[in-house]
Amino acid sequence: MNDNLKDFIEFYADDESIKLDDYNHCIIGVDTNQRIIYDANKILETLASDMKIEEAVEYFYYNIEGSKLGKFNPIYVFKYEEIE
């Protein structure tokens, strides 16, 4: 984790906010309830580099998004992007 991201998370997120190992590059922010927000598409792209996209989607929904770890569970969003 680079120093800027580390400082950002320390300032805005709670000490108990759940951080995902190996997915720092997928962090897009922190919500007003101090939960870390991840770009779900970036997570899927990362997973798909080691498995088929169908397996990546299943893995994401079952093992990552499906893990409910408490009040400071991360948020996963699919960002809207215009297609040109």
N, CA, C and O atoms as a Maestro MAE file, in Angstrom:
{
 s_m_m2io_version
 :::
 2.0.0
}

f_m_ct {
 s_m_title
 :::
 protein
 m_atom[336] {
  # First column is atom index #
  i_m_mmod_type
  r_m_x_coord
  r_m_y_coord
  r_m_z_coord
  i_m_residue_number
  s_m_chain_name
  s_m_pdb_residue_name
  s_m_pdb_atom_name
  i_m_atomic_number
  :::
  1 25 0.863 -1.168 0.000 1 A "MET " " N  " 7
  2 3 0.000 0.000 0.000 1 A "MET " " CA " 6
  3 2 0.909 1.230 0.000 1 A "MET " " C  " 6
  4 15 1.803 1.359 0.837 1 A "MET " " O  " 8
  5 25 0.662 2.134 -0.958 2 A "ASN " " N  " 7
  6 3 1.498 3.331 -0.999 2 A "ASN " " CA " 6
  7 2 1.137 4.259 0.165 2 A "ASN " " C  " 6
  8 15 0.073 4.141 0.773 2 A "ASN " " O  " 8
  9 25 2.051 5.182 0.453 3 A "ASP " " N  " 7
  10 3 1.873 6.060 1.616 3 A "ASP " " CA " 6
  11 2 0.637 6.943 1.507 3 A "ASP " " C  " 6
  12 15 -0.039 7.173 2.510 3 A "ASP " " O  " 8
  13 25 0.324 7.446 0.302 4 A "ASN " " N  " 7
  14 3 -0.854 8.298 0.140 4 A "ASN " " CA " 6
  15 2 -2.131 7.540 0.461 4 A "ASN " " C  " 6
  16 15 -3.004 8.056 1.158 4 A "ASN " " O  " 8
  17 25 -2.245 6.311 -0.047 5 A "LEU " " N  " 7
  18 3 -3.434 5.502 0.224 5 A "LEU " " CA " 6
  19 2 -3.504 5.149 1.712 5 A "LEU " " C  " 6
  20 15 -4.572 5.203 2.321 5 A "LEU " " O  " 8
  21 25 -2.382 4.797 2.273 6 A "LYS " " N  " 7
  22 3 -2.342 4.464 3.701 6 A "LYS " " CA " 6
  23 2 -2.803 5.654 4.534 6 A "LYS " " C  " 6
  24 15 -3.617 5.488 5.442 6 A "LYS " " O  " 8
  25 25 -2.297 6.853 4.240 7 A "ASP " " N  " 7
  26 3 -2.699 8.062 4.963 7 A "ASP " " CA " 6
  27 2 -4.183 8.347 4.784 7 A "ASP " " C  " 6
  28 15 -4.869 8.716 5.737 7 A "ASP " " O  " 8
  29 25 -4.679 8.174 3.556 8 A "PHE " " N  " 7
  30 3 -6.095 8.397 3.251 8 A "PHE " " CA " 6
  31 2 -6.978 7.487 4.102 8 A "PHE " " C  " 6
  32 15 -7.942 7.944 4.716 8 A "PHE " " O  " 8
  33 25 -6.646 6.211 4.134 9 A "ILE " " N  " 7
  34 3 -7.438 5.237 4.892 9 A "ILE " " CA " 6
  35 2 -7.342 5.517 6.395 9 A "ILE " " C  " 6
  36 15 -8.345 5.439 7.105 9 A "ILE " " O  " 8
  37 25 -6.154 5.838 6.873 10 A "GLU " " N  " 7
  38 3 -6.005 6.138 8.294 10 A "GLU " " CA " 6
  39 2 -6.823 7.367 8.697 10 A "GLU " " C  " 6
  40 15 -7.351 7.424 9.808 10 A "GLU " " O  " 8
  41 25 -6.929 8.345 7.803 11 A "PHE " " N  " 7
  42 3 -7.666 9.569 8.111 11 A "PHE " " CA " 6
  43 2 -9.172 9.366 8.064 11 A "PHE " " C  " 6
  44 15 -9.883 9.840 8.950 11 A "PHE " " O  " 8
  45 25 -9.678 8.658 7.032 12 A "TYR " " N  " 7
  46 3 -11.121 8.563 6.812 12 A "TYR " " CA " 6
  47 2 -11.768 7.283 7.337 12 A "TYR " " C  " 6
  48 15 -12.937 7.310 7.723 12 A "TYR " " O  " 8
  49 25 -11.055 6.183 7.363 13 A "ALA " " N  " 7
  50 3 -11.656 4.908 7.763 13 A "ALA " " CA " 6
  51 2 -11.446 4.664 9.255 13 A "ALA " " C  " 6
  52 15 -10.533 5.218 9.868 13 A "ALA " " O  " 8
  53 25 -12.295 3.838 9.814 14 A "ASP " " N  " 7
  54 3 -12.165 3.425 11.203 14 A "ASP " " CA " 6
  55 2 -11.036 2.398 11.305 14 A "ASP " " C  " 6
  56 15 -10.723 1.709 10.335 14 A "ASP " " O  " 8
  57 25 -10.433 2.306 12.483 15 A "ASP " " N  " 7
  58 3 -9.379 1.309 12.701 15 A "ASP " " CA " 6
  59 2 -9.877 -0.111 12.461 15 A "ASP " " C  " 6
  60 15 -9.098 -1.002 12.123 15 A "ASP " " O  " 8
  61 25 -11.186 -0.316 12.640 16 A "GLU " " N  " 7
  62 3 -11.767 -1.640 12.461 16 A "GLU " " CA " 6
  63 2 -12.264 -1.898 11.031 16 A "GLU " " C  " 6
  64 15 -12.769 -2.981 10.735 16 A "GLU " " O  " 8
  65 25 -12.121 -0.914 10.156 17 A "SER " " N  " 7
  66 3 -12.567 -1.093 8.771 17 A "SER " " CA " 6
  67 2 -11.827 -2.267 8.142 17 A "SER " " C  " 6
  68 15 -10.607 -2.387 8.262 17 A "SER " " O  " 8
  69 25 -12.577 -3.120 7.477 18 A "ILE " " N  " 7
  70 3 -12.009 -4.322 6.871 18 A "ILE " " CA " 6
  71 2 -11.279 -3.940 5.583 18 A "ILE " " C  " 6
  72 15 -11.842 -3.280 4.710 18 A "ILE " " O  " 8
  73 25 -10.018 -4.364 5.479 19 A "LYS " " N  " 7
  74 3 -9.221 -4.161 4.273 19 A "LYS " " CA " 6
  75 2 -8.956 -5.525 3.651 19 A "LYS " " C  " 6
  76 15 -8.656 -6.489 4.356 19 A "LYS " " O  " 8
  77 25 -9.065 -5.602 2.337 20 A "LEU " " N  " 7
  78 3 -8.824 -6.854 1.635 20 A "LEU " " CA " 6
  79 2 -7.362 -6.951 1.219 20 A "LEU " " C  " 6
  80 15 -6.844 -6.058 0.548 20 A "LEU " " O  " 8
  81 25 -6.701 -8.026 1.613 21 A "ASP " " N  " 7
  82 3 -5.328 -8.247 1.174 21 A "ASP " " CA " 6
  83 2 -5.296 -8.369 -0.343 21 A "ASP " " C  " 6
  84 15 -6.194 -8.961 -0.941 21 A "ASP " " O  " 8
  85 25 -4.285 -7.823 -0.951 22 A "ASP " " N  " 7
  86 3 -4.038 -7.926 -2.398 22 A "ASP " " CA " 6
  87 2 -5.007 -7.131 -3.266 22 A "ASP " " C  " 6
  88 15 -4.981 -7.291 -4.487 22 A "ASP " " O  " 8
  89 25 -5.850 -6.291 -2.701 23 A "TYR " " N  " 7
  90 3 -6.802 -5.525 -3.510 23 A "TYR " " CA " 6
  91 2 -6.721 -4.018 -3.240 23 A "TYR " " C  " 6
  92 15 -7.689 -3.294 -3.470 23 A "TYR " " O  " 8
  93 25 -5.580 -3.551 -2.757 24 A "ASN " " N  " 7
  94 3 -5.426 -2.121 -2.506 24 A "ASN " " CA " 6
  95 2 -5.643 -1.297 -3.766 24 A "ASN " " C  " 6
  96 15 -6.165 -0.184 -3.697 24 A "ASN " " O  " 8
  97 25 -5.244 -1.834 -4.920 25 A "HIS " " N  " 7
  98 3 -5.399 -1.118 -6.192 25 A "HIS " " CA " 6
  99 2 -6.875 -0.983 -6.601 25 A "HIS " " C  " 6
  100 15 -7.187 -0.276 -7.559 25 A "HIS " " O  " 8
  101 25 -7.766 -1.644 -5.893 26 A "CYS " " N  " 7
  102 3 -9.206 -1.593 -6.188 26 A "CYS " " CA " 6
  103 2 -9.961 -0.619 -5.287 26 A "CYS " " C  " 6
  104 15 -11.165 -0.431 -5.461 26 A "CYS " " O  " 8
  105 25 -9.280 -0.005 -4.340 27 A "ILE " " N  " 7
  106 3 -9.928 0.942 -3.426 27 A "ILE " " CA " 6
  107 2 -10.244 2.228 -4.176 27 A "ILE " " C  " 6
  108 15 -9.386 2.795 -4.851 27 A "ILE " " O  " 8
  109 25 -11.498 2.683 -4.046 28 A "ILE " " N  " 7
  110 3 -11.894 3.934 -4.703 28 A "ILE " " CA " 6
  111 2 -12.348 4.987 -3.700 28 A "ILE " " C  " 6
  112 15 -12.636 6.119 -4.089 28 A "ILE " " O  " 8
  113 25 -12.417 4.639 -2.422 29 A "GLY " " N  " 7
  114 3 -12.809 5.634 -1.437 29 A "GLY " " CA " 6
  115 2 -13.215 5.019 -0.112 29 A "GLY " " C  " 6
  116 15 -13.038 3.827 0.140 29 A "GLY " " O  " 8
  117 25 -13.769 5.891 0.725 30 A "VAL " " N  " 7
  118 3 -14.283 5.517 2.043 30 A "VAL " " CA " 6
  119 2 -15.630 6.220 2.187 30 A "VAL " " C  " 6
  120 15 -15.743 7.406 1.877 30 A "VAL " " O  " 8
  121 25 -16.644 5.506 2.651 31 A "ASP " " N  " 7
  122 3 -17.963 6.142 2.794 31 A "ASP " " CA " 6
  123 2 -18.050 6.921 4.109 31 A "ASP " " C  " 6
  124 15 -17.119 6.899 4.915 31 A "ASP " " O  " 8
  125 25 -19.160 7.599 4.314 32 A "THR " " N  " 7
  126 3 -19.322 8.433 5.506 32 A "THR " " CA " 6
  127 2 -19.494 7.631 6.786 32 A "THR " " C  " 6
  128 15 -19.485 8.195 7.880 32 A "THR " " O  " 8
  129 25 -19.652 6.314 6.655 33 A "ASN " " N  " 7
  130 3 -19.702 5.437 7.829 33 A "ASN " " CA " 6
  131 2 -18.365 4.749 8.061 33 A "ASN " " C  " 6
  132 15 -18.276 3.773 8.806 33 A "ASN " " O  " 8
  133 25 -17.326 5.269 7.414 34 A "GLN " " N  " 7
  134 3 -15.940 4.824 7.586 34 A "GLN " " CA " 6
  135 2 -15.658 3.420 7.052 34 A "GLN " " C  " 6
  136 15 -14.766 2.734 7.549 34 A "GLN " " O  " 8
  137 25 -16.412 2.996 6.047 35 A "ARG " " N  " 7
  138 3 -16.167 1.699 5.406 35 A "ARG " " CA " 6
  139 2 -15.409 1.923 4.103 35 A "ARG " " C  " 6
  140 15 -15.683 2.876 3.373 35 A "ARG " " O  " 8
  141 25 -14.470 1.055 3.821 36 A "ILE " " N  " 7
  142 3 -13.671 1.170 2.605 36 A "ILE " " CA " 6
  143 2 -14.518 0.719 1.414 36 A "ILE " " C  " 6
  144 15 -15.241 -0.275 1.491 36 A "ILE " " O  " 8
  145 25 -14.417 1.465 0.315 37 A "ILE " " N  " 7
  146 3 -15.186 1.176 -0.896 37 A "ILE " " CA " 6
  147 2 -14.243 0.632 -1.956 37 A "ILE " " C  " 6
  148 15 -13.194 1.212 -2.239 37 A "ILE " " O  " 8
  149 25 -14.637 -0.495 -2.537 38 A "TYR " " N  " 7
  150 3 -13.856 -1.150 -3.584 38 A "TYR " " CA " 6
  151 2 -14.610 -1.137 -4.907 38 A "TYR " " C  " 6
  152 15 -15.837 -1.232 -4.939 38 A "TYR " " O  " 8
  153 25 -13.860 -1.019 -5.997 39 A "ASP " " N  " 7
  154 3 -14.405 -1.127 -7.348 39 A "ASP " " CA " 6
  155 2 -14.538 -2.617 -7.662 39 A "ASP " " C  " 6
  156 15 -13.534 -3.310 -7.827 39 A "ASP " " O  " 8
  157 25 -15.761 -3.106 -7.743 40 A "ALA " " N  " 7
  158 3 -16.011 -4.538 -7.968 40 A "ALA " " CA " 6
  159 2 -15.461 -5.003 -9.308 40 A "ALA " " C  " 6
  160 15 -14.982 -6.132 -9.415 40 A "ALA " " O  " 8
  161 25 -15.519 -4.153 -10.336 41 A "ASN " " N  " 7
  162 3 -14.973 -4.544 -11.638 41 A "ASN " " CA " 6
  163 2 -13.473 -4.778 -11.571 41 A "ASN " " C  " 6
  164 15 -12.962 -5.711 -12.191 41 A "ASN " " O  " 8
  165 25 -12.766 -3.941 -10.826 42 A "LYS " " N  " 7
  166 3 -11.323 -4.127 -10.688 42 A "LYS " " CA " 6
  167 2 -11.001 -5.419 -9.946 42 A "LYS " " C  " 6
  168 15 -10.040 -6.114 -10.277 42 A "LYS " " O  " 8
  169 25 -11.812 -5.732 -8.941 43 A "ILE " " N  " 7
  170 3 -11.613 -6.999 -8.222 43 A "ILE " " CA " 6
  171 2 -11.826 -8.166 -9.181 43 A "ILE " " C  " 6
  172 15 -11.033 -9.107 -9.211 43 A "ILE " " O  " 8
  173 25 -12.901 -8.099 -9.962 44 A "LEU " " N  " 7
  174 3 -13.176 -9.172 -10.920 44 A "LEU " " CA " 6
  175 2 -12.063 -9.293 -11.957 44 A "LEU " " C  " 6
  176 15 -11.681 -10.405 -12.322 44 A "LEU " " O  " 8
  177 25 -11.540 -8.170 -12.435 45 A "GLU " " N  " 7
  178 3 -10.432 -8.203 -13.394 45 A "GLU " " CA " 6
  179 2 -9.202 -8.872 -12.772 45 A "GLU " " C  " 6
  180 15 -8.512 -9.650 -13.429 45 A "GLU " " O  " 8
  181 25 -8.940 -8.564 -11.512 46 A "THR " " N  " 7
  182 3 -7.808 -9.163 -10.815 46 A "THR " " CA " 6
  183 2 -8.002 -10.672 -10.686 46 A "THR " " C  " 6
  184 15 -7.085 -11.448 -10.954 46 A "THR " " O  " 8
  185 25 -9.188 -11.078 -10.277 47 A "LEU " " N  " 7
  186 3 -9.473 -12.510 -10.147 47 A "LEU " " CA " 6
  187 2 -9.406 -13.214 -11.498 47 A "LEU " " C  " 6
  188 15 -8.919 -14.340 -11.590 47 A "LEU " " O  " 8
  189 25 -9.895 -12.553 -12.545 48 A "ALA " " N  " 7
  190 3 -9.945 -13.164 -13.878 48 A "ALA " " CA " 6
  191 2 -8.558 -13.345 -14.484 48 A "ALA " " C  " 6
  192 15 -8.412 -14.053 -15.480 48 A "ALA " " O  " 8
  193 25 -7.546 -12.725 -13.908 49 A "SER " " N  " 7
  194 3 -6.194 -12.943 -14.417 49 A "SER " " CA " 6
  195 2 -5.684 -14.340 -14.057 49 A "SER " " C  " 6
  196 15 -4.725 -14.824 -14.658 49 A "SER " " O  " 8
  197 25 -6.324 -14.986 -13.079 50 A "ASP " " N  " 7
  198 3 -5.925 -16.323 -12.640 50 A "ASP " " CA " 6
  199 2 -6.983 -17.396 -12.857 50 A "ASP " " C  " 6
  200 15 -6.738 -18.571 -12.587 50 A "ASP " " O  " 8
  201 25 -8.173 -16.997 -13.348 51 A "MET " " N  " 7
  202 3 -9.256 -17.962 -13.555 51 A "MET " " CA " 6
  203 2 -10.194 -17.446 -14.636 51 A "MET " " C  " 6
  204 15 -10.085 -16.297 -15.064 51 A "MET " " O  " 8
  205 25 -11.099 -18.281 -15.068 52 A "LYS " " N  " 7
  206 3 -12.103 -17.861 -16.050 52 A "LYS " " CA " 6
  207 2 -13.028 -16.828 -15.409 52 A "LYS " " C  " 6
  208 15 -13.217 -16.822 -14.193 52 A "LYS " " O  " 8
  209 25 -13.596 -15.963 -16.231 53 A "ILE " " N  " 7
  210 3 -14.443 -14.886 -15.708 53 A "ILE " " CA " 6
  211 2 -15.641 -15.436 -14.927 53 A "ILE " " C  " 6
  212 15 -16.039 -14.853 -13.918 53 A "ILE " " O  " 8
  213 25 -16.214 -16.542 -15.380 54 A "GLU " " N  " 7
  214 3 -17.341 -17.143 -14.664 54 A "GLU " " CA " 6
  215 2 -16.917 -17.580 -13.269 54 A "GLU " " C  " 6
  216 15 -17.654 -17.393 -12.301 54 A "GLU " " O  " 8
  217 25 -15.724 -18.164 -13.172 55 A "GLU " " N  " 7
  218 3 -15.199 -18.581 -11.868 55 A "GLU " " CA " 6
  219 2 -14.892 -17.367 -11.002 55 A "GLU " " C  " 6
  220 15 -15.114 -17.390 -9.791 55 A "GLU " " O  " 8
  221 25 -14.382 -16.306 -11.624 56 A "ALA " " N  " 7
  222 3 -14.069 -15.078 -10.892 56 A "ALA " " CA " 6
  223 2 -15.330 -14.463 -10.295 56 A "ALA " " C  " 6
  224 15 -15.327 -14.022 -9.146 56 A "ALA " " O  " 8
  225 25 -16.403 -14.433 -11.073 57 A "VAL " " N  " 7
  226 3 -17.680 -13.873 -10.591 57 A "VAL " " CA " 6
  227 2 -18.194 -14.703 -9.418 57 A "VAL " " C  " 6
  228 15 -18.593 -14.155 -8.390 57 A "VAL " " O  " 8
  229 25 -18.182 -16.011 -9.575 58 A "GLU " " N  " 7
  230 3 -18.647 -16.886 -8.495 58 A "GLU " " CA " 6
  231 2 -17.793 -16.714 -7.243 58 A "GLU " " C  " 6
  232 15 -18.320 -16.622 -6.134 58 A "GLU " " O  " 8
  233 25 -16.487 -16.671 -7.419 59 A "TYR " " N  " 7
  234 3 -15.581 -16.497 -6.291 59 A "TYR " " CA " 6
  235 2 -15.847 -15.165 -5.593 59 A "TYR " " C  " 6
  236 15 -15.914 -15.105 -4.365 59 A "TYR " " O  " 8
  237 25 -15.997 -14.093 -6.381 60 A "PHE " " N  " 7
  238 3 -16.252 -12.772 -5.819 60 A "PHE " " CA " 6
  239 2 -17.516 -12.767 -4.969 60 A "PHE " " C  " 6
  240 15 -17.492 -12.333 -3.818 60 A "PHE " " O  " 8
  241 25 -18.621 -13.247 -5.535 61 A "TYR " " N  " 7
  242 3 -19.889 -13.181 -4.812 61 A "TYR " " CA " 6
  243 2 -19.931 -14.098 -3.595 61 A "TYR " " C  " 6
  244 15 -20.575 -13.772 -2.598 61 A "TYR " " O  " 8
  245 25 -19.262 -15.227 -3.665 62 A "TYR " " N  " 7
  246 3 -19.312 -16.163 -2.542 62 A "TYR " " CA " 6
  247 2 -18.267 -15.835 -1.476 62 A "TYR " " C  " 6
  248 15 -18.593 -15.785 -0.290 62 A "TYR " " O  " 8
  249 25 -17.023 -15.611 -1.881 63 A "ASN " " N  " 7
  250 3 -15.914 -15.486 -0.932 63 A "ASN " " CA " 6
  251 2 -15.559 -14.058 -0.528 63 A "ASN " " C  " 6
  252 15 -15.006 -13.840 0.549 63 A "ASN " " O  " 8
  253 25 -15.867 -13.100 -1.367 64 A "ILE " " N  " 7
  254 3 -15.495 -11.720 -1.047 64 A "ILE " " CA " 6
  255 2 -16.733 -10.928 -0.650 64 A "ILE " " C  " 6
  256 15 -16.862 -10.532 0.509 64 A "ILE " " O  " 8
  257 25 -17.629 -10.696 -1.569 65 A "GLU " " N  " 7
  258 3 -18.842 -9.932 -1.278 65 A "GLU " " CA " 6
  259 2 -19.722 -10.651 -0.270 65 A "GLU " " C  " 6
  260 15 -20.394 -10.007 0.536 65 A "GLU " " O  " 8
  261 25 -19.726 -11.958 -0.304 66 A "GLY " " N  " 7
  262 3 -20.566 -12.755 0.572 66 A "GLY " " CA " 6
  263 2 -20.075 -12.855 2.002 66 A "GLY " " C  " 6
  264 15 -20.798 -13.334 2.875 66 A "GLY " " O  " 8
  265 25 -18.862 -12.411 2.248 67 A "SER " " N  " 7
  266 3 -18.318 -12.441 3.609 67 A "SER " " CA " 6
  267 2 -18.830 -11.234 4.376 67 A "SER " " C  " 6
  268 15 -18.381 -10.110 4.149 67 A "SER " " O  " 8
  269 25 -19.743 -11.462 5.259 68 A "LYS " " N  " 7
  270 3 -20.289 -10.389 6.090 68 A "LYS " " CA " 6
  271 2 -19.536 -10.405 7.405 68 A "LYS " " C  " 6
  272 15 -19.737 -11.282 8.245 68 A "LYS " " O  " 8
  273 25 -18.660 -9.415 7.570 69 A "LEU " " N  " 7
  274 3 -17.744 -9.443 8.696 69 A "LEU " " CA " 6
  275 2 -18.037 -8.405 9.762 69 A "LEU " " C  " 6
  276 15 -17.215 -8.171 10.649 69 A "LEU " " O  " 8
  277 25 -19.199 -7.783 9.681 70 A "GLY " " N  " 7
  278 3 -19.562 -6.848 10.731 70 A "GLY " " CA " 6
  279 2 -19.816 -5.435 10.249 70 A "GLY " " C  " 6
  280 15 -19.962 -5.173 9.055 70 A "GLY " " O  " 8
  281 25 -19.863 -4.542 11.209 71 A "LYS " " N  " 7
  282 3 -20.219 -3.146 10.982 71 A "LYS " " CA " 6
  283 2 -19.327 -2.458 9.942 71 A "LYS " " C  " 6
  284 15 -19.806 -1.605 9.195 71 A "LYS " " O  " 8
  285 25 -18.068 -2.807 9.885 72 A "PHE " " N  " 7
  286 3 -17.135 -2.141 8.989 72 A "PHE " " CA " 6
  287 2 -16.771 -2.998 7.781 72 A "PHE " " C  " 6
  288 15 -15.671 -2.898 7.237 72 A "PHE " " O  " 8
  289 25 -17.727 -3.849 7.372 73 A "ASN " " N  " 7
  290 3 -17.566 -4.649 6.162 73 A "ASN " " CA " 6
  291 2 -17.366 -3.701 4.973 73 A "ASN " " C  " 6
  292 15 -18.021 -2.660 4.910 73 A "ASN " " O  " 8
  293 25 -16.480 -4.036 4.036 74 A "PRO " " N  " 7
  294 3 -16.284 -3.167 2.872 74 A "PRO " " CA " 6
  295 2 -17.552 -3.048 2.025 74 A "PRO " " C  " 6
  296 15 -18.478 -3.852 2.129 74 A "PRO " " O  " 8
  297 25 -17.554 -2.023 1.192 75 A "ILE " " N  " 7
  298 3 -18.623 -1.811 0.219 75 A "ILE " " CA " 6
  299 2 -18.034 -2.089 -1.164 75 A "ILE " " C  " 6
  300 15 -16.904 -1.696 -1.454 75 A "ILE " " O  " 8
  301 25 -18.793 -2.757 -1.998 76 A "TYR " " N  " 7
  302 3 -18.363 -3.077 -3.361 76 A "TYR " " CA " 6
  303 2 -19.317 -2.406 -4.332 76 A "TYR " " C  " 6
  304 15 -20.532 -2.572 -4.227 76 A "TYR " " O  " 8
  305 25 -18.779 -1.655 -5.269 77 A "VAL " " N  " 7
  306 3 -19.625 -0.952 -6.232 77 A "VAL " " CA " 6
  307 2 -19.165 -1.262 -7.654 77 A "VAL " " C  " 6
  308 15 -17.984 -1.484 -7.922 77 A "VAL " " O  " 8
  309 25 -20.142 -1.266 -8.545 78 A "PHE " " N  " 7
  310 3 -19.863 -1.327 -9.972 78 A "PHE " " CA " 6
  311 2 -20.027 0.101 -10.468 78 A "PHE " " C  " 6
  312 15 -21.135 0.637 -10.489 78 A "PHE " " O  " 8
  313 25 -18.923 0.708 -10.865 79 A "LYS " " N  " 7
  314 3 -18.950 2.096 -11.309 79 A "LYS " " CA " 6
  315 2 -19.546 2.196 -12.707 79 A "LYS " " C  " 6
  316 15 -19.247 1.382 -13.581 79 A "LYS " " O  " 8
  317 25 -20.389 3.201 -12.909 80 A "TYR " " N  " 7
  318 3 -20.954 3.474 -14.216 80 A "TYR " " CA " 6
  319 2 -19.918 4.177 -15.067 80 A "TYR " " C  " 6
  320 15 -19.286 5.135 -14.622 80 A "TYR " " O  " 8
  321 25 -19.741 3.707 -16.284 81 A "GLU " " N  " 7
  322 3 -18.843 4.351 -17.220 81 A "GLU " " CA " 6
  323 2 -19.514 4.448 -18.569 81 A "GLU " " C  " 6
  324 15 -20.130 3.494 -19.042 81 A "GLU " " O  " 8
  325 25 -19.389 5.608 -19.183 82 A "GLU " " N  " 7
  326 3 -19.941 5.807 -20.519 82 A "GLU " " CA " 6
  327 2 -19.147 4.996 -21.540 82 A "GLU " " C  " 6
  328 15 -17.917 4.950 -21.493 82 A "GLU " " O  " 8
  329 25 -19.847 4.377 -22.435 83 A "ILE " " N  " 7
  330 3 -19.222 3.651 -23.545 83 A "ILE " " CA " 6
  331 2 -19.295 4.525 -24.765 83 A "ILE " " C  " 6
  332 15 -20.375 4.966 -25.159 83 A "ILE " " O  " 8
  333 25 -18.158 4.778 -25.363 84 A "GLU " " N  " 7
  334 3 -18.144 5.656 -26.541 84 A "GLU " " CA " 6
  335 2 -18.279 4.868 -27.821 84 A "GLU " " C  " 6
  336 15 -18.286 5.450 -28.906 84 A "GLU " " O  " 8
  :::
 }
 m_bond[335] {
  # First column is bond index #
  i_m_from
  i_m_to
  i_m_order
  :::
  1 1 2 1
  2 2 3 1
  3 3 4 2
  4 3 5 1
  5 5 6 1
  6 6 7 1
  7 7 8 2
  8 7 9 1
  9 9 10 1
  10 10 11 1
  11 11 12 2
  12 11 13 1
  13 13 14 1
  14 14 15 1
  15 15 16 2
  16 15 17 1
  17 17 18 1
  18 18 19 1
  19 19 20 2
  20 19 21 1
  21 21 22 1
  22 22 23 1
  23 23 24 2
  24 23 25 1
  25 25 26 1
  26 26 27 1
  27 27 28 2
  28 27 29 1
  29 29 30 1
  30 30 31 1
  31 31 32 2
  32 31 33 1
  33 33 34 1
  34 34 35 1
  35 35 36 2
  36 35 37 1
  37 37 38 1
  38 38 39 1
  39 39 40 2
  40 39 41 1
  41 41 42 1
  42 42 43 1
  43 43 44 2
  44 43 45 1
  45 45 46 1
  46 46 47 1
  47 47 48 2
  48 47 49 1
  49 49 50 1
  50 50 51 1
  51 51 52 2
  52 51 53 1
  53 53 54 1
  54 54 55 1
  55 55 56 2
  56 55 57 1
  57 57 58 1
  58 58 59 1
  59 59 60 2
  60 59 61 1
  61 61 62 1
  62 62 63 1
  63 63 64 2
  64 63 65 1
  65 65 66 1
  66 66 67 1
  67 67 68 2
  68 67 69 1
  69 69 70 1
  70 70 71 1
  71 71 72 2
  72 71 73 1
  73 73 74 1
  74 74 75 1
  75 75 76 2
  76 75 77 1
  77 77 78 1
  78 78 79 1
  79 79 80 2
  80 79 81 1
  81 81 82 1
  82 82 83 1
  83 83 84 2
  84 83 85 1
  85 85 86 1
  86 86 87 1
  87 87 88 2
  88 87 89 1
  89 89 90 1
  90 90 91 1
  91 91 92 2
  92 91 93 1
  93 93 94 1
  94 94 95 1
  95 95 96 2
  96 95 97 1
  97 97 98 1
  98 98 99 1
  99 99 100 2
  100 99 101 1
  101 101 102 1
  102 102 103 1
  103 103 104 2
  104 103 105 1
  105 105 106 1
  106 106 107 1
  107 107 108 2
  108 107 109 1
  109 109 110 1
  110 110 111 1
  111 111 112 2
  112 111 113 1
  113 113 114 1
  114 114 115 1
  115 115 116 2
  116 115 117 1
  117 117 118 1
  118 118 119 1
  119 119 120 2
  120 119 121 1
  121 121 122 1
  122 122 123 1
  123 123 124 2
  124 123 125 1
  125 125 126 1
  126 126 127 1
  127 127 128 2
  128 127 129 1
  129 129 130 1
  130 130 131 1
  131 131 132 2
  132 131 133 1
  133 133 134 1
  134 134 135 1
  135 135 136 2
  136 135 137 1
  137 137 138 1
  138 138 139 1
  139 139 140 2
  140 139 141 1
  141 141 142 1
  142 142 143 1
  143 143 144 2
  144 143 145 1
  145 145 146 1
  146 146 147 1
  147 147 148 2
  148 147 149 1
  149 149 150 1
  150 150 151 1
  151 151 152 2
  152 151 153 1
  153 153 154 1
  154 154 155 1
  155 155 156 2
  156 155 157 1
  157 157 158 1
  158 158 159 1
  159 159 160 2
  160 159 161 1
  161 161 162 1
  162 162 163 1
  163 163 164 2
  164 163 165 1
  165 165 166 1
  166 166 167 1
  167 167 168 2
  168 167 169 1
  169 169 170 1
  170 170 171 1
  171 171 172 2
  172 171 173 1
  173 173 174 1
  174 174 175 1
  175 175 176 2
  176 175 177 1
  177 177 178 1
  178 178 179 1
  179 179 180 2
  180 179 181 1
  181 181 182 1
  182 182 183 1
  183 183 184 2
  184 183 185 1
  185 185 186 1
  186 186 187 1
  187 187 188 2
  188 187 189 1
  189 189 190 1
  190 190 191 1
  191 191 192 2
  192 191 193 1
  193 193 194 1
  194 194 195 1
  195 195 196 2
  196 195 197 1
  197 197 198 1
  198 198 199 1
  199 199 200 2
  200 199 201 1
  201 201 202 1
  202 202 203 1
  203 203 204 2
  204 203 205 1
  205 205 206 1
  206 206 207 1
  207 207 208 2
  208 207 209 1
  209 209 210 1
  210 210 211 1
  211 211 212 2
  212 211 213 1
  213 213 214 1
  214 214 215 1
  215 215 216 2
  216 215 217 1
  217 217 218 1
  218 218 219 1
  219 219 220 2
  220 219 221 1
  221 221 222 1
  222 222 223 1
  223 223 224 2
  224 223 225 1
  225 225 226 1
  226 226 227 1
  227 227 228 2
  228 227 229 1
  229 229 230 1
  230 230 231 1
  231 231 232 2
  232 231 233 1
  233 233 234 1
  234 234 235 1
  235 235 236 2
  236 235 237 1
  237 237 238 1
  238 238 239 1
  239 239 240 2
  240 239 241 1
  241 241 242 1
  242 242 243 1
  243 243 244 2
  244 243 245 1
  245 245 246 1
  246 246 247 1
  247 247 248 2
  248 247 249 1
  249 249 250 1
  250 250 251 1
  251 251 252 2
  252 251 253 1
  253 253 254 1
  254 254 255 1
  255 255 256 2
  256 255 257 1
  257 257 258 1
  258 258 259 1
  259 259 260 2
  260 259 261 1
  261 261 262 1
  262 262 263 1
  263 263 264 2
  264 263 265 1
  265 265 266 1
  266 266 267 1
  267 267 268 2
  268 267 269 1
  269 269 270 1
  270 270 271 1
  271 271 272 2
  272 271 273 1
  273 273 274 1
  274 274 275 1
  275 275 276 2
  276 275 277 1
  277 277 278 1
  278 278 279 1
  279 279 280 2
  280 279 281 1
  281 281 282 1
  282 282 283 1
  283 283 284 2
  284 283 285 1
  285 285 286 1
  286 286 287 1
  287 287 288 2
  288 287 289 1
  289 289 290 1
  290 290 291 1
  291 291 292 2
  292 291 293 1
  293 293 294 1
  294 294 295 1
  295 295 296 2
  296 295 297 1
  297 297 298 1
  298 298 299 1
  299 299 300 2
  300 299 301 1
  301 301 302 1
  302 302 303 1
  303 303 304 2
  304 303 305 1
  305 305 306 1
  306 306 307 1
  307 307 308 2
  308 307 309 1
  309 309 310 1
  310 310 311 1
  311 311 312 2
  312 311 313 1
  313 313 314 1
  314 314 315 1
  315 315 316 2
  316 315 317 1
  317 317 318 1
  318 318 319 1
  319 319 320 2
  320 319 321 1
  321 321 322 1
  322 322 323 1
  323 323 324 2
  324 323 325 1
  325 325 326 1
  326 326 327 1
  327 327 328 2
  328 327 329 1
  329 329 330 1
  330 330 331 1
  331 331 332 2
  332 331 333 1
  333 333 334 1
  334 334 335 1
  335 335 336 2
  :::
 }
}
